[in-house]
Amino acid sequence: METQSKLIVLGLVSNPEGEFLISQRFDPDFPEAHLKWDLLGGSNESGESLEETVRREIKEESGLDVIVKDLIPETVSMTWERKGGGKGHVTVKCYNCSLIGGEMHLNDHKIQDLKWIKKEDFAKYDFLPTVKNFIELI
């Protein structure tokens, strides 16, 4: 069976108070991710720049508008066994982003919660392995 690959672009969103936006995954079909904490973002679509992807995904998932600042100098690559057979592969990139507006709301069935937290509180949350690599760099 063929391996399916995706390019995922995340945003580490900060607000003027120095807090960072995190999301809690809701994905009972993927126990390794279910109820773990994540950053907003998603799959890069054909013809879309990485910056466009992260802005679009953050807006779709949270209702918030951001300025994309700089790319975090790390790339994460993971392969796993897919439910039903075959393998999945993701390459993950992450941008530092700053909040510029919008009204926060949950707008994705795979997100259970959105929360602003301080940098020193990251250790209190059970993050997905891909995200841990990025938050360790800030």
Order of alpha helices (4+ residues) and beta strands (2+ residues): beta-beta-beta-beta-alpha-beta-beta-beta-beta-alpha
